[in-house]
């Protein structure tokens, strides 16, 4: 009798164990997704006294929470930049900064906690008529500009040395004895 009880109990335990292991496990859907929005127009050209700046393939890449549809991280502005020296001097570009303005021309501020990266180091001396090309990859754009669709303009600021660069080579006579 005792062996029968042990056998029935063992059979029940093994049956429940196998039955519990055969449950389907559902894979969880990702909680975040990558989204890309194109800027309109995706290509823009601006001319100043010393430069011609062309921005192309402009798009915003962002991470969105799939449940709430909220932007999780600070969005990134991606695209290509082409700078042409239209002056008669050699101009030494140090950096390119971007500011985001609303329809009224007022700056769109980054919220607290957002990553701010508006500067792309360039460090390129351009001769008259010479072109420098690069990409925008680590620049961020405020969440508010995307979420509320208030972006009206992107202001491109070029930081450069305006004077012509002059270089001299000096030779000092030396001998080994």
OpenMM code with the backbone's topology and positions (N, CA, C; nanometers):
from openmm import Vec3, app, unit

residues = "UNK UNK UNK UNK UNK UNK UNK UNK UNK UNK UNK UNK UNK UNK UNK UNK UNK UNK UNK UNK UNK UNK UNK UNK UNK UNK UNK UNK UNK UNK UNK UNK UNK UNK UNK UNK UNK UNK UNK UNK UNK UNK UNK UNK UNK UNK UNK UNK UNK UNK UNK UNK UNK UNK UNK UNK UNK UNK UNK UNK UNK UNK UNK UNK UNK UNK UNK UNK UNK UNK UNK UNK UNK UNK UNK UNK UNK UNK UNK UNK UNK UNK UNK UNK UNK UNK UNK UNK UNK UNK UNK UNK UNK UNK UNK UNK UNK UNK UNK UNK UNK UNK UNK UNK UNK UNK UNK UNK UNK UNK UNK UNK UNK UNK UNK UNK UNK UNK UNK UNK UNK UNK UNK UNK UNK UNK UNK UNK UNK UNK UNK UNK UNK UNK UNK UNK UNK UNK UNK UNK UNK UNK UNK UNK UNK UNK UNK UNK UNK UNK UNK UNK UNK UNK UNK UNK UNK UNK UNK UNK UNK UNK UNK UNK UNK UNK UNK UNK UNK UNK UNK UNK UNK UNK UNK UNK UNK".split()
positions = [
    Vec3(0.0817, -0.1176, 0.0000),
    Vec3(0.0000, 0.0000, 0.0000),
    Vec3(0.0869, 0.1251, 0.0000),
    Vec3(0.1902, 0.1187, 0.0791),
    Vec3(0.2801, 0.2322, 0.0880),
    Vec3(0.3519, 0.2550, -0.0450),
    Vec3(0.3912, 0.1492, -0.1102),
    Vec3(0.4611, 0.1590, -0.2380),
    Vec3(0.3652, 0.2146, -0.3425),
    Vec3(0.2398, 0.1794, -0.3369),
    Vec3(0.1414, 0.2300, -0.4315),
    Vec3(0.1254, 0.3813, -0.4159),
    Vec3(0.1167, 0.4294, -0.2908),
    Vec3(0.1056, 0.5739, -0.2667),
    Vec3(0.2276, 0.6486, -0.3186),
    Vec3(0.3447, 0.5932, -0.2922),
    Vec3(0.4690, 0.6567, -0.3390),
    Vec3(0.4707, 0.6594, -0.4914),
    Vec3(0.4285, 0.5492, -0.5544),
    Vec3(0.4256, 0.5419, -0.7001),
    Vec3(0.3267, 0.6438, -0.7584),
    Vec3(0.2065, 0.6570, -0.6985),
    Vec3(0.1065, 0.7533, -0.7457),
    Vec3(0.1579, 0.8963, -0.7266),
    Vec3(0.2166, 0.9237, -0.6087),
    Vec3(0.2712, 1.0570, -0.5813),
    Vec3(0.3840, 1.0908, -0.6785),
    Vec3(0.4722, 0.9960, -0.7052),
    Vec3(0.5833, 1.0173, -0.7985),
    Vec3(0.5300, 1.0417, -0.9392),
    Vec3(0.4279, 0.9682, -0.9811),
    Vec3(0.3675, 0.9862, -1.1129),
    Vec3(0.3048, 1.1247, -1.1246),
    Vec3(0.2329, 1.1676, -1.0205),
    Vec3(0.1722, 1.3016, -1.0214),
    Vec3(0.2777, 1.4126, -1.0289),
    Vec3(0.3828, 1.3999, -0.9509),
    Vec3(0.4897, 1.5010, -0.9506),
    Vec3(0.5564, 1.5081, -1.0876),
    Vec3(0.5876, 1.3943, -1.1458),
    Vec3(0.6508, 1.3943, -1.2780),
    Vec3(0.5551, 1.4479, -1.3842),
    Vec3(0.4279, 1.4127, -1.3769),
    Vec3(0.3286, 1.4627, -1.4720),
    Vec3(0.3135, 1.6135, -1.4644),
    Vec3(0.3043, 1.6660, -1.3420),
    Vec3(0.2939, 1.8115, -1.3244),
    Vec3(0.4213, 1.8796, -1.3723),
    Vec3(0.5347, 1.8198, -1.3440),
    Vec3(0.6633, 1.8774, -1.3874),
    Vec3(0.6739, 1.8858, -1.5383),
    Vec3(0.6386, 1.7756, -1.6061),
    Vec3(0.6442, 1.7774, -1.7526),
    Vec3(0.5393, 1.8699, -1.8115),
    Vec3(0.4238, 1.8727, -1.7528),
    Vec3(0.3159, 1.9584, -1.8018),
    Vec3(0.3526, 2.1063, -1.7853),
    Vec3(0.4175, 2.1394, -1.6766),
    Vec3(0.4607, 2.2777, -1.6515),
    Vec3(0.5717, 2.3211, -1.7451),
    Vec3(0.6544, 2.2277, -1.7890),
    Vec3(0.7660, 2.2629, -1.8777),
    Vec3(0.7231, 2.2824, -2.0220),
    Vec3(0.6064, 2.2297, -2.0574),
    Vec3(0.5657, 2.2390, -2.1975),
    Vec3(0.4865, 2.3652, -2.2288),
    Vec3(0.4730, 2.4560, -2.1347),
    Vec3(0.4002, 2.5800, -2.1626),
    Vec3(0.4763, 2.6625, -2.2650),
    Vec3(0.4014, 2.7256, -2.3518),
    Vec3(0.4640, 2.8143, -2.4511),
    Vec3(0.5099, 2.9418, -2.3826),
    Vec3(0.6282, 2.9810, -2.4131),
    Vec3(0.6777, 3.1067, -2.3591),
    Vec3(0.6737, 3.2094, -2.4710),
    Vec3(0.5993, 3.3127, -2.4450),
    Vec3(0.5854, 3.4180, -2.5451),
    Vec3(0.7023, 3.5138, -2.5360),
    Vec3(0.7560, 3.5496, -2.6507),
    Vec3(0.8650, 3.6465, -2.6544),
    Vec3(0.8053, 3.7863, -2.6379),
    Vec3(0.8690, 3.8646, -2.5537),
    Vec3(0.8205, 4.0005, -2.5323),
    Vec3(0.8557, 4.0879, -2.6514),
    Vec3(0.7637, 4.1719, -2.6871),
    Vec3(0.7888, 4.2671, -2.7954),
    Vec3(0.8864, 4.3725, -2.7436),
    Vec3(0.9675, 4.4296, -2.8312),
    Vec3(1.0613, 4.5321, -2.7864),
    Vec3(0.9852, 4.6516, -2.7285),
    Vec3(1.0400, 4.7076, -2.6215),
    Vec3(0.9747, 4.8201, -2.5559),
    Vec3(1.0103, 4.9519, -2.6227),
    Vec3(1.1152, 4.9513, -2.7021),
    Vec3(1.1580, 5.0732, -2.7717),
    Vec3(1.1834, 5.0410, -2.9180),
    Vec3(1.1641, 5.1413, -3.0022),
    Vec3(1.1923, 5.1236, -3.1444),
    Vec3(1.2614, 5.2488, -3.1976),
    Vec3(1.3389, 5.2297, -3.3021),
    Vec3(1.4066, 5.3407, -3.3681),
    Vec3(1.3142, 5.3964, -3.4759),
    Vec3(1.3060, 5.5286, -3.4819),
    Vec3(1.2237, 5.5929, -3.5835),
    Vec3(1.3045, 5.7025, -3.6503),
    Vec3(1.2744, 5.7267, -3.7766),
    Vec3(1.3421, 5.8303, -3.8532),
    Vec3(1.2378, 5.9201, -3.9167),
    Vec3(1.2598, 6.0506, -3.9031),
    Vec3(1.1725, 6.1484, -3.9679),
    Vec3(1.2595, 6.2348, -4.0576),
    Vec3(1.2158, 6.2549, -4.1796),
    Vec3(1.2883, 6.3400, -4.2729),
    Vec3(1.2487, 6.4854, -4.2499),
    Vec3(1.3460, 6.5752, -4.2619),
    Vec3(1.3158, 6.7169, -4.2543),
    Vec3(1.2778, 6.7666, -4.3926),
    Vec3(1.1881, 6.8630, -4.3961),
    Vec3(1.1424, 6.9187, -4.5229),
    Vec3(1.1813, 7.0650, -4.5268),
    Vec3(1.2575, 7.1093, -4.6229),
    Vec3(1.3201, 7.0315, -4.7293),
    Vec3(1.4413, 6.9559, -4.6753),
    Vec3(1.4743, 6.8462, -4.7396),
    Vec3(1.5876, 6.7654, -4.6926),
    Vec3(1.7210, 6.8225, -4.7400),
    Vec3(1.7147, 6.9227, -4.8280),
    Vec3(1.8362, 6.9882, -4.8770),
    Vec3(1.8160, 7.1390, -4.8692),
    Vec3(1.9162, 7.2083, -4.8131),
    Vec3(1.9087, 7.3539, -4.8008),
    Vec3(2.0443, 7.4142, -4.8331),
    Vec3(2.0416, 7.5337, -4.8894),
    Vec3(2.1637, 7.6043, -4.9278),
    Vec3(2.1535, 7.7481, -4.8768),
    Vec3(2.2588, 7.7927, -4.8075),
    Vec3(2.2626, 7.9278, -4.7521),
    Vec3(2.3964, 7.9901, -4.7888),
    Vec3(2.3924, 8.1182, -4.8285),
    Vec3(2.5158, 8.1871, -4.8671),
    Vec3(2.5364, 8.3062, -4.7752),
    Vec3(2.6607, 8.3245, -4.7317),
    Vec3(2.6994, 8.4411, -4.6524),
    Vec3(2.8080, 8.5154, -4.7284),
    Vec3(2.8672, 8.6124, -4.6638),
    Vec3(2.9724, 8.6917, -4.7281),
    Vec3(3.0943, 8.6069, -4.7627),
    Vec3(3.1278, 8.5100, -4.6763),
    Vec3(3.2490, 8.4302, -4.6955),
    Vec3(3.2254, 8.2840, -4.7315),
    Vec3(3.1039, 8.2345, -4.7109),
    Vec3(3.0806, 8.0911, -4.7265),
    Vec3(2.9510, 8.0619, -4.8002),
    Vec3(2.9490, 7.9445, -4.8617),
    Vec3(2.8274, 7.8829, -4.9128),
    Vec3(2.8146, 7.7515, -4.8362),
    Vec3(2.7031, 7.7346, -4.7631),
    Vec3(2.6819, 7.6150, -4.6818),
    Vec3(2.5633, 7.5391, -4.7385),
    Vec3(2.5846, 7.4101, -4.7636),
    Vec3(2.4778, 7.3233, -4.8126),
    Vec3(2.4570, 7.2104, -4.7119),
    Vec3(2.3325, 7.1930, -4.6693),
    Vec3(2.2943, 7.0808, -4.5851),
    Vec3(2.2059, 6.9895, -4.6691),
    Vec3(2.2307, 6.8598, -4.6645),
    Vec3(2.1506, 6.7668, -4.7443),
    Vec3(2.1236, 6.6389, -4.6658),
    Vec3(2.0249, 6.5644, -4.7140),
    Vec3(1.9833, 6.4377, -4.6520),
    Vec3(1.9526, 6.4552, -4.5028),
    Vec3(1.8871, 6.5651, -4.4680),
    Vec3(1.8581, 6.5929, -4.3277),
    Vec3(1.7452, 6.5039, -4.2770),
    Vec3(1.7733, 6.4365, -4.1654),
    Vec3(1.6735, 6.3520, -4.1015),
    Vec3(1.7005, 6.3473, -3.9522),
    Vec3(1.5982, 6.3154, -3.8785),
    Vec3(1.6078, 6.3048, -3.7337),
    Vec3(1.5875, 6.1587, -3.6964),
    Vec3(1.6822, 6.1045, -3.6199),
    Vec3(1.6718, 5.9671, -3.5710),
    Vec3(1.6430, 5.9724, -3.4218),
    Vec3(1.5437, 5.8935, -3.3790),
    Vec3(1.5042, 5.8966, -3.2384),
    Vec3(1.4624, 5.7584, -3.1904),
    Vec3(1.4643, 5.7420, -3.0584),
    Vec3(1.4195, 5.6198, -2.9940),
    Vec3(1.2851, 5.6489, -2.9281),
    Vec3(1.1841, 5.5672, -2.9619),
    Vec3(1.0481, 5.5900, -2.9139),
    Vec3(1.0025, 5.4703, -2.8297),
    Vec3(0.9363, 5.4982, -2.7170),
    Vec3(0.8748, 5.3944, -2.6345),
    Vec3(0.7515, 5.3448, -2.7088),
    Vec3(0.7428, 5.2139, -2.7334),
    Vec3(0.6336, 5.1601, -2.8151),
    Vec3(0.4981, 5.1717, -2.7461),
    Vec3(0.4947, 5.1666, -2.6137),
    Vec3(0.3669, 5.1730, -2.5427),
    Vec3(0.3121, 5.3153, -2.5375),
    Vec3(0.3956, 5.4100, -2.4959),
    Vec3(0.3473, 5.5472, -2.4766),
    Vec3(0.3686, 5.6377, -2.5976),
    Vec3(0.4468, 5.5920, -2.6950),
    Vec3(0.4811, 5.6709, -2.8154),
    Vec3(0.5577, 5.7984, -2.7804),
    Vec3(0.6226, 5.8011, -2.6652),
    Vec3(0.7036, 5.9153, -2.6226),
    Vec3(0.8478, 5.8960, -2.6693),
    Vec3(0.9158, 6.0058, -2.6958),
    Vec3(1.0576, 6.0023, -2.7328),
    Vec3(1.1372, 5.9761, -2.6065),
    Vec3(1.2186, 5.8699, -2.6068),
    Vec3(1.2908, 5.8264, -2.4879),
    Vec3(1.4226, 5.9022, -2.4697),
    Vec3(1.5002, 5.9137, -2.5765),
    Vec3(1.6309, 5.9795, -2.5699),
    Vec3(1.6288, 6.1038, -2.6563),
    Vec3(1.7297, 6.1882, -2.6367),
    Vec3(1.7415, 6.3087, -2.7184),
    Vec3(1.7618, 6.2679, -2.8641),
    Vec3(1.6789, 6.3186, -2.9557),
    Vec3(1.6929, 6.2825, -3.0972),
    Vec3(1.8242, 6.3342, -3.1571),
    Vec3(1.8724, 6.2654, -3.2600),
    Vec3(1.9944, 6.3043, -3.3313),
    Vec3(1.9591, 6.3576, -3.4690),
    Vec3(2.0268, 6.4654, -3.5079),
    Vec3(2.0130, 6.5191, -3.6423),
    Vec3(2.1236, 6.4581, -3.7268),
    Vec3(2.0862, 6.3987, -3.8380),
    Vec3(2.1825, 6.3355, -3.9293),
    Vec3(2.1740, 6.4044, -4.0642),
    Vec3(2.2842, 6.4030, -4.1361),
    Vec3(2.2859, 6.4610, -4.2696),
    Vec3(2.4273, 6.4917, -4.3142),
    Vec3(2.4364, 6.5564, -4.4288),
    Vec3(2.5666, 6.5930, -4.4863),
    Vec3(2.5779, 6.7445, -4.4884),
    Vec3(2.7003, 6.7935, -4.4705),
    Vec3(2.7266, 6.9365, -4.4766),
    Vec3(2.8406, 6.9604, -4.5750),
    Vec3(2.8247, 7.0632, -4.6549),
    Vec3(2.9258, 7.1000, -4.7542),
    Vec3(2.9491, 7.2500, -4.7397),
    Vec3(3.0741, 7.2886, -4.7156),
    Vec3(3.1095, 7.4290, -4.6951),
    Vec3(3.2063, 7.4712, -4.8042),
    Vec3(3.1719, 7.5810, -4.8728),
    Vec3(3.2578, 7.6344, -4.9791),
    Vec3(3.3050, 7.7727, -4.9378),
    Vec3(3.4361, 7.7972, -4.9499),
    Vec3(3.4930, 7.9289, -4.9211),
    Vec3(3.4711, 8.0171, -5.0440),
    Vec3(3.3871, 8.1207, -5.0308),
    Vec3(3.3592, 8.2113, -5.1425),
    Vec3(3.4371, 8.3425, -5.1306),
    Vec3(3.5234, 8.3540, -5.0291),
    Vec3(3.6016, 8.4774, -5.0113),
    Vec3(3.7327, 8.4693, -5.0907),
    Vec3(3.8120, 8.5743, -5.0800),
    Vec3(3.9421, 8.5780, -5.1475),
    Vec3(4.0558, 8.5421, -5.0527),
    Vec3(4.0216, 8.5052, -4.9302),
    Vec3(4.1219, 8.4734, -4.8289),
    Vec3(4.1144, 8.3265, -4.7893),
    Vec3(4.2220, 8.2788, -4.7285),
    Vec3(4.2217, 8.1462, -4.6695),
    Vec3(4.1506, 8.1595, -4.5350),
    Vec3(4.0496, 8.0777, -4.5129),
    Vec3(3.9726, 8.0830, -4.3894),
    Vec3(3.9868, 7.9506, -4.3155),
    Vec3(4.0236, 7.9600, -4.1891),
    Vec3(4.0487, 7.8414, -4.1081),
    Vec3(3.9245, 7.8115, -4.0237),
    Vec3(3.8443, 7.7129, -4.0651),
    Vec3(3.7222, 7.6771, -3.9938),
    Vec3(3.7595, 7.5968, -3.8690),
    Vec3(3.7065, 7.6402, -3.7555),
    Vec3(3.7337, 7.5733, -3.6284),
    Vec3(3.6195, 7.4807, -3.5859),
    Vec3(3.4952, 7.5231, -3.6089),
    Vec3(3.3803, 7.4425, -3.5676),
    Vec3(3.2552, 7.4889, -3.6403),
    Vec3(3.1541, 7.4043, -3.6386),
    Vec3(3.0224, 7.4366, -3.6921),
    Vec3(2.9236, 7.4119, -3.5782),
    Vec3(2.8429, 7.5119, -3.5441),
    Vec3(2.7413, 7.4950, -3.4406),
    Vec3(2.6033, 7.5102, -3.5026),
    Vec3(2.5064, 7.4453, -3.4421),
    Vec3(2.3689, 7.4506, -3.4911),
    Vec3(2.2779, 7.5018, -3.3809),
    Vec3(2.1884, 7.5918, -3.4165),
    Vec3(2.0841, 7.6394, -3.3264),
    Vec3(1.9505, 7.6121, -3.3928),
    Vec3(1.8521, 7.5779, -3.3119),
    Vec3(1.7209, 7.5432, -3.3636),
    Vec3(1.6227, 7.6536, -3.3249),
    Vec3(1.5508, 7.7062, -3.4230),
    Vec3(1.4596, 7.8172, -3.4013),
    Vec3(1.3177, 7.7757, -3.4376),
    Vec3(1.2199, 7.8352, -3.3670),
    Vec3(1.0797, 7.8073, -3.3990),
    Vec3(1.0350, 7.8991, -3.5127),
    Vec3(0.9078, 7.8956, -3.5463),
    Vec3(0.8542, 7.9754, -3.6573),
    Vec3(0.8733, 8.1257, -3.6355),
    Vec3(0.8723, 8.1698, -3.5090),
    Vec3(0.8879, 8.3117, -3.4771),
    Vec3(1.0346, 8.3538, -3.4713),
    Vec3(1.1263, 8.2598, -3.4884),
    Vec3(1.2690, 8.2918, -3.4842),
    Vec3(1.3293, 8.2859, -3.3448),
    Vec3(1.2550, 8.2337, -3.2471),
    Vec3(1.3055, 8.2216, -3.1106),
    Vec3(1.3733, 8.0852, -3.0941),
    Vec3(1.4826, 8.0827, -3.0173),
    Vec3(1.5532, 7.9550, -2.9966),
    Vec3(1.4662, 7.8516, -2.9263),
    Vec3(1.4797, 7.7267, -2.9684),
    Vec3(1.4121, 7.6150, -2.9023),
    Vec3(1.5124, 7.5566, -2.8030),
    Vec3(1.4785, 7.5642, -2.6754),
    Vec3(1.5704, 7.5200, -2.5706),
    Vec3(1.5623, 7.3691, -2.5499),
    Vec3(1.6735, 7.3132, -2.5065),
    Vec3(1.6769, 7.1734, -2.4664),
    Vec3(1.6172, 7.1652, -2.3262),
    Vec3(1.5421, 7.0599, -2.2974),
    Vec3(1.4865, 7.0379, -2.1638),
    Vec3(1.5957, 6.9849, -2.0725),
    Vec3(1.5725, 6.9956, -1.9425),
    Vec3(1.6709, 6.9425, -1.8487),
    Vec3(1.6785, 6.7921, -1.8664),
    Vec3(1.7981, 6.7387, -1.8601),
    Vec3(1.8196, 6.5959, -1.8776),
    Vec3(1.8486, 6.5540, -2.0208),
    Vec3(1.8280, 6.6444, -2.1164),
    Vec3(1.8563, 6.6095, -2.2556),
    Vec3(2.0057, 6.6255, -2.2844),
    Vec3(2.0569, 6.5399, -2.3692),
    Vec3(2.1966, 6.5492, -2.4139),
    Vec3(2.2065, 6.6644, -2.5143),
    Vec3(2.3014, 6.7550, -2.4901),
    Vec3(2.3179, 6.8696, -2.5794),
    Vec3(2.4500, 6.8539, -2.6543),
    Vec3(2.4414, 6.8391, -2.7854),
    Vec3(2.5600, 6.8300, -2.8707),
    Vec3(2.5289, 6.9066, -2.9983),
    Vec3(2.5641, 7.0357, -2.9987),
    Vec3(2.5320, 7.1219, -3.1119),
    Vec3(2.6563, 7.1599, -3.1918),
    Vec3(2.7711, 7.1065, -3.1523),
    Vec3(2.8957, 7.1478, -3.2158),
    Vec3(2.9601, 7.0305, -3.2866),
    Vec3(3.0011, 7.0560, -3.4103),
    Vec3(3.0800, 6.9586, -3.4851),
    Vec3(3.2167, 7.0193, -3.5099),
    Vec3(3.3220, 6.9625, -3.4530),
    Vec3(3.4552, 7.0162, -3.4807),
    Vec3(3.4910, 6.9942, -3.6271),
    Vec3(3.5523, 7.0913, -3.6864),
    Vec3(3.5821, 7.0826, -3.8284),
    Vec3(3.7322, 7.0927, -3.8559),
    Vec3(3.7988, 7.1955, -3.8068),
    Vec3(3.9419, 7.2188, -3.8209),
    Vec3(3.9932, 7.1949, -3.9623),
    Vec3(3.9516, 7.2843, -4.0489),
    Vec3(3.9915, 7.2736, -4.1891),
    Vec3(4.0192, 7.4133, -4.2424),
    Vec3(4.1381, 7.4345, -4.2970),
    Vec3(4.1711, 7.5615, -4.3615),
    Vec3(4.1298, 7.5517, -4.5084),
    Vec3(4.0433, 7.6433, -4.5495),
    Vec3(3.9940, 7.6416, -4.6873),
    Vec3(4.0536, 7.7568, -4.7665),
    Vec3(4.1107, 7.7230, -4.8801),
    Vec3(4.1594, 7.8243, -4.9736),
    Vec3(4.0397, 7.8804, -5.0490),
    Vec3(4.0538, 7.9946, -5.1135),
    Vec3(3.9417, 8.0490, -5.1907),
    Vec3(3.8893, 7.9480, -5.2938),
    Vec3(3.7590, 7.9271, -5.2922),
    Vec3(3.6960, 7.8337, -5.3842),
    Vec3(3.7011, 7.6884, -5.3399),
    Vec3(3.7738, 7.6571, -5.2356),
    Vec3(3.7869, 7.5197, -5.1900),
    Vec3(3.6624, 7.4754, -5.1127),
    Vec3(3.6343, 7.3450, -5.1167),
    Vec3(3.5143, 7.2873, -5.0555),
    Vec3(3.5555, 7.1867, -4.9477),
    Vec3(3.4839, 7.1908, -4.8349),
    Vec3(3.5018, 7.0910, -4.7292),
    Vec3(3.3679, 7.0213, -4.7089),
    Vec3(3.3703, 6.8893, -4.7033),
    Vec3(3.2478, 6.8126, -4.6844),
    Vec3(3.2592, 6.7288, -4.5585),
    Vec3(3.1466, 6.7101, -4.4925),
    Vec3(3.1443, 6.6303, -4.3706),
    Vec3(3.0038, 6.5803, -4.3435),
    Vec3(2.9881, 6.5142, -4.2289),
    Vec3(2.8575, 6.4624, -4.1910),
    Vec3(2.8186, 6.5147, -4.0533),
    Vec3(2.6895, 6.5270, -4.0330),
    Vec3(2.6350, 6.5578, -3.9020),
    Vec3(2.5951, 6.4235, -3.8424),
    Vec3(2.6603, 6.3821, -3.7371),
    Vec3(2.6275, 6.2516, -3.6802),
    Vec3(2.6124, 6.2566, -3.5288),
    Vec3(2.6828, 6.3421, -3.4592),
    Vec3(2.6715, 6.3500, -3.3139),
    Vec3(2.5979, 6.4748, -3.2691),
    Vec3(2.5201, 6.5360, -3.3551),
    Vec3(2.4469, 6.6558, -3.3162),
    Vec3(2.3063, 6.6158, -3.2717),
    Vec3(2.2604, 6.6782, -3.1649),
    Vec3(2.1280, 6.6475, -3.1123),
    Vec3(2.0324, 6.7625, -3.1417),
    Vec3(1.9051, 6.7329, -3.1355),
    Vec3(1.8002, 6.8309, -3.1600),
    Vec3(1.7020, 6.8196, -3.0426),
    Vec3(1.6486, 6.9306, -2.9915),
    Vec3(1.5593, 6.9219, -2.8759),
    Vec3(1.4353, 6.8364, -2.9042),
    Vec3(1.3929, 6.7598, -2.8031),
    Vec3(1.2728, 6.6769, -2.8159),
    Vec3(1.1522, 6.7635, -2.8520),
    Vec3(1.1469, 6.8816, -2.7913),
    Vec3(1.0323, 6.9701, -2.8129),
    Vec3(1.0172, 7.0081, -2.9600),
    Vec3(1.1286, 7.0248, -3.0299),
    Vec3(1.1236, 7.0618, -3.1717),
    Vec3(1.0558, 6.9538, -3.2543),
    Vec3(1.0732, 6.8282, -3.2153),
    Vec3(1.0153, 6.7160, -3.2890),
    Vec3(0.8740, 6.6861, -3.2393),
    Vec3(0.8595, 6.6765, -3.1077),
    Vec3(0.7322, 6.6371, -3.0476),
    Vec3(0.6210, 6.7380, -3.0782),
    Vec3(0.6512, 6.8663, -3.0623),
    Vec3(0.5499, 6.9701, -3.0845),
    Vec3(0.5525, 7.0252, -3.2269),
    Vec3(0.6458, 6.9761, -3.3080),
    Vec3(0.6605, 7.0193, -3.4478),
    Vec3(0.6712, 7.1713, -3.4595),
    Vec3(0.7564, 7.2308, -3.3745),
    Vec3(0.7726, 7.3765, -3.3748),
    Vec3(0.8978, 7.4222, -3.4495),
    Vec3(0.9751, 7.3285, -3.5044),
    Vec3(1.0982, 7.3656, -3.5733),
    Vec3(1.0665, 7.4495, -3.6962),
    Vec3(1.1238, 7.5688, -3.7025),
    Vec3(1.1035, 7.6567, -3.8171),
    Vec3(1.2299, 7.6743, -3.8989),
    Vec3(1.3453, 7.6819, -3.8303),
    Vec3(1.4738, 7.7038, -3.8978),
    Vec3(1.5851, 7.6350, -3.8204),
    Vec3(1.6902, 7.6034, -3.8926),
    Vec3(1.8152, 7.5596, -3.8312),
    Vec3(1.9176, 7.6663, -3.8657),
    Vec3(1.9781, 7.7230, -3.7630),
    Vec3(2.0784, 7.8270, -3.7843),
    Vec3(2.2166, 7.7623, -3.7771),
    Vec3(2.2953, 7.7808, -3.8825),
    Vec3(2.4300, 7.7244, -3.8901),
    Vec3(2.5293, 7.8361, -3.8592),
    Vec3(2.6107, 7.8144, -3.7573),
    Vec3(2.7129, 7.9119, -3.7185),
    Vec3(2.8498, 7.8530, -3.7490),
    Vec3(2.9254, 7.9244, -3.8292),
    Vec3(3.0617, 7.8807, -3.8596),
    Vec3(3.1595, 7.9591, -3.7732),
    Vec3(3.2430, 7.8872, -3.7023),
    Vec3(3.3468, 7.9489, -3.6211),
    Vec3(3.4765, 7.9354, -3.7007),
    Vec3(3.5342, 8.0494, -3.7385),
    Vec3(3.6539, 8.0441, -3.8220),
    Vec3(3.7462, 8.1606, -3.7909),
    Vec3(3.8719, 8.1457, -3.8317),
    Vec3(3.9719, 8.2510, -3.8179),
    Vec3(3.9663, 8.3322, -3.9465),
    Vec3(3.9290, 8.4629, -3.9377),
    Vec3(3.9045, 8.5400, -4.0585),
    Vec3(4.0277, 8.5939, -4.1289),
    Vec3(4.1419, 8.5888, -4.0656),
    Vec3(4.2597, 8.6474, -4.1305),
    Vec3(4.3303, 8.5448, -4.2178),
    Vec3(4.3957, 8.5917, -4.3223),
    Vec3(4.4716, 8.4974, -4.4060),
    Vec3(4.5824, 8.4309, -4.3240),
    Vec3(4.6063, 8.3066, -4.3525),
    Vec3(4.7130, 8.2338, -4.2842),
    Vec3(4.8437, 8.2546, -4.3593),
    Vec3(4.9450, 8.2941, -4.2866),
    Vec3(5.0780, 8.3093, -4.3452),
    Vec3(5.1710, 8.2116, -4.2750),
    Vec3(5.2551, 8.1454, -4.3537),
    Vec3(5.3491, 8.0517, -4.2965),
    Vec3(5.4885, 8.0870, -4.3467),
    Vec3(5.5835, 8.0741, -4.2573),
    Vec3(5.7232, 8.0987, -4.2945),
    Vec3(5.8053, 7.9772, -4.2565),
    Vec3(5.9084, 7.9517, -4.3359),
    Vec3(6.0024, 7.8453, -4.3055),
    Vec3(6.1371, 7.9101, -4.2755),
    Vec3(6.1912, 7.8768, -4.1596),
    Vec3(6.3206, 7.9303, -4.1180),
    Vec3(6.4202, 7.8163, -4.1060),
    Vec3(6.5379, 7.8355, -4.1584),
    Vec3(6.6428, 7.7327, -4.1512),
    Vec3(6.7530, 7.7804, -4.0600),
    Vec3(6.7833, 7.6997, -3.9625),
    Vec3(6.8906, 7.7313, -3.8693),
    Vec3(7.0099, 7.6428, -3.9048),
    Vec3(7.1249, 7.7038, -3.9378),
    Vec3(7.2421, 7.6219, -3.9762),
    Vec3(7.2963, 7.5452, -3.8563),
    Vec3(7.3056, 7.4150, -3.8691),
    Vec3(7.3583, 7.3288, -3.7636),
    Vec3(7.4476, 7.2242, -3.8277),
    Vec3(7.5495, 7.1774, -3.7517),
    Vec3(7.6396, 7.0721, -3.7974),
    Vec3(7.6624, 6.9755, -3.6828),
    Vec3(7.6913, 6.8536, -3.7192),
    Vec3(7.7276, 6.7542, -3.6188),
    Vec3(7.8795, 6.7430, -3.6200),
    Vec3(7.9411, 6.7521, -3.5026),
    Vec3(8.0877, 6.7418, -3.4947),
    Vec3(8.1310, 6.6122, -3.4375),
] * unit.nanometer
topology = app.Topology()
chain = topology.addChain("A")
for resn in residues:
    res = topology.addResidue(resn, chain)
    for name in ("N", "CA", "C"):
        topology.addAtom(name, app.Element.getBySymbol(name[0]), res)
